[in-house]
């Protein structure tokens, strides 16, 4: 009996020793940098990215914005990001009208009824930037100050939610001549590099910018469109008005990080371009063609992004708006805009 117990004890000891050795061997290897730690493992989150509301009293634009946000609310998102150009047009109109437009937008946004929302600055959100507005640079709301005060936020920043890291960029810079140049300035680039370096390896990251970092839109721009005029303006002045002027500097910083989506506005078209296995998702606008119907076949709408287990899936959603003053669109809206494709490859295969 005693010999049998000793054999059992010996076998148990050997079994436990082998398990301990295996555990020790596994812990000797560093965890894969593509895998978040369990404490930061991403969960599920419904994000709605809506952009270019261009709120104003004319063209029933505030009614359209309210209708869109009512549709957003009905979808019960965990988070909204407004991608810029809240009003039309804080950059160029007199001070009193800009204040009225800001109040109108804030009142309309209350339709969301407390749903968390983050705001990205757009070129039409820069208070009194155009000298024709009559606003002086000494005004306490001039430039980006109105945005920072009304939305109680910096123009670029990052935050974490549900295991995802969100980066909101400021793609609008004011020149000494009070023009705007669509770039990410050097101070912000340094901040972005530091922010990415401080983000745990493998963390899924979403970036939002008003002006697109990557887009194919110039390839199919009608010759009489605003985009073509922006390209001519760039050739004449060296300033960037349609796409980000230094996107290469920004996208190089993304290398080695798990960027699962870049959300963009400004062009008012629904488009996705993949670059380095990252989807650059340009959303159509709440205002469509500046409240004159669809733009290049993209009707008024917003983008729904479903986040689950570190992956992003998205589709474009309309909200049934009928323009008070429609203009012809050379492209008919698609009945079924294509949604996101299959899963993204692991970051270490990029």
Secondary structure, DSSP 8 states (H G I E B T S, - for coil): -HHHHHHHHHHHHHHHHHHHHHHHHHHHS---TTS--GGG---EEEEEEE----B-SGGGHHHHHHHHHHHHHHTT-SEEEE-S--BS-TTTS-HHHHHHHHHHHHHHHGGGTT--EEE---GGGSBT-SGGG---TTSTTTBTHHHHHHTTS-SSEEEEETTEEEEE----EE-TTS-EE----HHHHHHHHHHHHHS-TT-EEEEEESS-SS--GGGG--TTSHHHHHHHHHHHHS--SSS-TTHHHHHHHHTTS-EEEEEE-SS-S-EEEEETTEEEEE---TTTTTTSS-BTTB-SEEEEEEEETTEEEEEEEE-----SS----SS---SS-----S----GGG-
